[in-house]
């Protein structure tokens, strides 16, 4: 970064370059984009020693900064994780190219032929935190969708992201695509984030991916449209008609398979009639797996269950903790969820299709699961390939955000000198 | 309106009521919504004398305020126009209900069955200007899509909108739907608009429909997502391979059929090789129809063509005026459009499919027309029924915004005690 420029000047330069690159990418052949991603995958694998060395610098910085073990773990790269990055790049390269797809096609009585065709969005700004692999995933998905992308990683992963970004540039060069297609903000200065959030002239959409601090900043400052990406305050409702085995399997998996992901369940709602049967069984099994259960007044009378505080309701733990409370019926559960969820993912366990149908119809979250673990809330598990994240808003993208969700469309109308009466 | 409340309190009350109504509307039966719209149509027709009387008050206010004849015309209601409102309500009632539609459905190797199902957006805020019929159209389309709507019409149409709104409420009551489904802001105070633009707790999306002043206000103040609705700075490129008759027919229709609509062409780009032939013919025909042609340095040498000023490029006249300039080829035209258009609608006249294809691929506007009049840029002409407007942004909705564009979706996932490995 040229130190004589202000952050604003640097970001304006990046924005302009991205917009020019986007105009070119919009009609880049599918083969060129796939080739760039394949070449980037090769480059990442070839440079794995350099990437690990760069990562070591970040780990040192993180240690000095006193990052938590969980954050240090997210930051760390080793050969296995780099293999994961390479595989993801190749998988995105192999996906169907979304741009130019005819989404709908019809003819009007006037003789006009109308096609609705998928197009890139333009320039995507991705603001993320410590995971360096997001550099590759987000860069690759945006390129696949024909978008230019401006990546702003967390300061903790600065060196790792830069090393990975260098490989993405190699890929772009190998395919003859503009290098400004994937830009990494070359400064740790936080002011760059504010510049991105207000760059309505250059950025079409911001994809934030991070914790509460980032989400709050985005909500306060963003003038550019944002794919809302809130936490996963995930609820599972255990109905009185739940199958005990399914309830046990699904809840244990939803909480303990991985506690740190956004699809992990954070709150159980148990129908009053089955508290003493299925409920107790599930809660005991969770406790045996080392999960701390924080119950409402009623449940906390049970052995091994602590009493929840007020701020345990509607809370994302991302840890081996779960809240639990008694509800009167599915409507009570729905009302509670409406109040406390982040509209990410919720589940219902029941053998009664009417209860499931009511839950599906009346809970307004991006993903609803019936007799299935909420940990399936993932673009890969949906068959959509890699994802930048799970959108919790209702505008444009909702649920897993893959290449297709990073596109828009336009109408192509063909006449024959046709005029309107 | 209760005068002891502040605007903020009034708007918060409206927002809360809308949110509650939206929760109920989300699962309102399709039949109930259709019945409400039919009953509203009956009520509008029955109340036509009252509506015309209310409109007379607005016309008086408009006259005192010194509105232009064009604005007075937009404001005016007569029995024919009220018949138009009634027909539009019935047409929306008869449309397919979008809510609950299964957009996609597939099964994963895990056994999970995944459905992507259309849902309402929630609460829509519509901010519009003088046309009173928007009250009915916007209210009806939002209801059809299962959304609650907060309507804020221009102060000029205050009485007319109120009279039409009363009929919509009759329809809601007749169908047993909550009256807060369609609310009209009960004050002329402009502060209500600012409240709506920042009501992120209550409003999911703002649909602005109006001129530059409103669009600017929305761009500056909106914290709620917005369906960008810019002006229609519409270009038509006449290629060297244009058919002379099609060029003449299409351009004349695109400019003169109705000059005041957003699909009216505002700027002609003429290939250098056909200026003396097709170009001159088209420009002469426009002049004969009373259109003022403002040409670039080259074209303004021709008889009857005045010289364009700098601010004529990228300008929406909505009047019997057109700008015209010479371009070297389709790429020159595309570059010019990229710089000056509002991404609404552009057209190309050519018999060369490669030129049309290049234009379709490289111009990034919501609607592109090949050998067809740009005045077809209209939801009705697209077979989409009524529309709230034409969205010029690329997020969520683009082009004509009808009931379907006012929806979101969610994923419904069915397992059988399925857990993630």
Boltz contact constraints between the chains, C-beta under 6 A:
constraints:
  - contact:
      token1: [A, 27]
      token2: [B, 361]
      max_distance: 6.0
  - contact:
      token1: [A, 27]
      token2: [B, 362]
      max_distance: 6.0
  - contact:
      token1: [A, 108]
      token2: [B, 383]
      max_distance: 6.0
  - contact:
      token1: [A, 112]
      token2: [B, 372]
      max_distance: 6.0
  - contact:
      token1: [A, 121]
      token2: [B, 394]
      max_distance: 6.0
  - contact:
      token1: [A, 225]
      token2: [B, 395]
      max_distance: 6.0
  - contact:
      token1: [A, 246]
      token2: [B, 417]
      max_distance: 6.0
  - contact:
      token1: [A, 249]
      token2: [B, 417]
      max_distance: 6.0
  - contact:
      token1: [A, 249]
      token2: [B, 419]
      max_distance: 6.0
  - contact:
      token1: [A, 250]
      token2: [B, 417]
      max_distance: 6.0
  - contact:
      token1: [A, 253]
      token2: [B, 419]
      max_distance: 6.0
  - contact:
      token1: [A, 253]
      token2: [B, 420]
      max_distance: 6.0
  - contact:
      token1: [A, 257]
      token2: [B, 420]
      max_distance: 6.0
  - contact:
      token1: [A, 360]
      token2: [B, 412]
      max_distance: 6.0
  - contact:
      token1: [A, 361]
      token2: [B, 27]
      max_distance: 6.0
  - contact:
      token1: [A, 362]
      token2: [B, 27]
      max_distance: 6.0
  - contact:
      token1: [A, 366]
      token2: [B, 410]
      max_distance: 6.0
  - contact:
      token1: [A, 367]
      token2: [B, 411]
      max_distance: 6.0
  - contact:
      token1: [A, 368]
      token2: [B, 412]
      max_distance: 6.0
  - contact:
      token1: [A, 369]
      token2: [B, 413]
      max_distance: 6.0
  - contact:
      token1: [A, 370]
      token2: [B, 414]
      max_distance: 6.0
  - contact:
      token1: [A, 371]
      token2: [B, 415]
      max_distance: 6.0
  - contact:
      token1: [A, 371]
      token2: [B, 416]
      max_distance: 6.0
  - contact:
      token1: [A, 371]
      token2: [B, 417]
      max_distance: 6.0
  - contact:
      token1: [A, 372]
      token2: [B, 112]
      max_distance: 6.0
  - contact:
      token1: [A, 372]
      token2: [B, 413]
      max_distance: 6.0
  - contact:
      token1: [A, 372]
      token2: [B, 415]
      max_distance: 6.0
  - contact:
      token1: [A, 372]
      token2: [B, 418]
      max_distance: 6.0
  - contact:
      token1: [A, 373]
      token2: [B, 419]
      max_distance: 6.0
  - contact:
      token1: [A, 373]
      token2: [B, 420]
      max_distance: 6.0
  - contact:
      token1: [A, 375]
      token2: [B, 420]
      max_distance: 6.0
  - contact:
      token1: [A, 376]
      token2: [B, 420]
      max_distance: 6.0
  - contact:
      token1: [A, 383]
      token2: [B, 108]
      max_distance: 6.0
  - contact:
      token1: [A, 394]
      token2: [B, 121]
      max_distance: 6.0
  - contact:
      token1: [A, 394]
      token2: [B, 408]
      max_distance: 6.0
  - contact:
      token1: [A, 395]
      token2: [B, 225]
      max_distance: 6.0
  - contact:
      token1: [A, 395]
      token2: [B, 396]
      max_distance: 6.0
  - contact:
      token1: [A, 396]
      token2: [B, 395]
      max_distance: 6.0
  - contact:
      token1: [A, 396]
      token2: [B, 396]
      max_distance: 6.0
  - contact:
      token1: [A, 398]
      token2: [B, 408]
      max_distance: 6.0
  - contact:
      token1: [A, 399]
      token2: [B, 411]
      max_distance: 6.0
  - contact:
      token1: [A, 408]
      token2: [B, 394]
      max_distance: 6.0
  - contact:
      token1: [A, 408]
      token2: [B, 398]
      max_distance: 6.0
  - contact:
      token1: [A, 410]
      token2: [B, 366]
      max_distance: 6.0
  - contact:
      token1: [A, 411]
      token2: [B, 367]
      max_distance: 6.0
  - contact:
      token1: [A, 411]
      token2: [B, 399]
      max_distance: 6.0
  - contact:
      token1: [A, 412]
      token2: [B, 360]
      max_distance: 6.0
  - contact:
      token1: [A, 412]
      token2: [B, 368]
      max_distance: 6.0
  - contact:
      token1: [A, 413]
      token2: [B, 369]
      max_distance: 6.0
  - contact:
      token1: [A, 413]
      token2: [B, 372]
      max_distance: 6.0
  - contact:
      token1: [A, 414]
      token2: [B, 370]
      max_distance: 6.0
  - contact:
      token1: [A, 415]
      token2: [B, 371]
      max_distance: 6.0
  - contact:
      token1: [A, 415]
      token2: [B, 372]
      max_distance: 6.0
  - contact:
      token1: [A, 416]
      token2: [B, 371]
      max_distance: 6.0
  - contact:
      token1: [A, 417]
      token2: [B, 246]
      max_distance: 6.0
  - contact:
      token1: [A, 417]
      token2: [B, 249]
      max_distance: 6.0
  - contact:
      token1: [A, 417]
      token2: [B, 250]
      max_distance: 6.0
  - contact:
      token1: [A, 417]
      token2: [B, 371]
      max_distance: 6.0
  - contact:
      token1: [A, 418]
      token2: [B, 372]
      max_distance: 6.0
  - contact:
      token1: [A, 419]
      token2: [B, 249]
      max_distance: 6.0
  - contact:
      token1: [A, 419]
      token2: [B, 253]
      max_distance: 6.0
  - contact:
      token1: [A, 419]
      token2: [B, 373]
      max_distance: 6.0
  - contact:
      token1: [A, 420]
      token2: [B, 257]
      max_distance: 6.0
  - contact:
      token1: [A, 420]
      token2: [B, 373]
      max_distance: 6.0
  - contact:
      token1: [A, 420]
      token2: [B, 375]
      max_distance: 6.0
  - contact:
      token1: [A, 420]
      token2: [B, 376]
      max_distance: 6.0
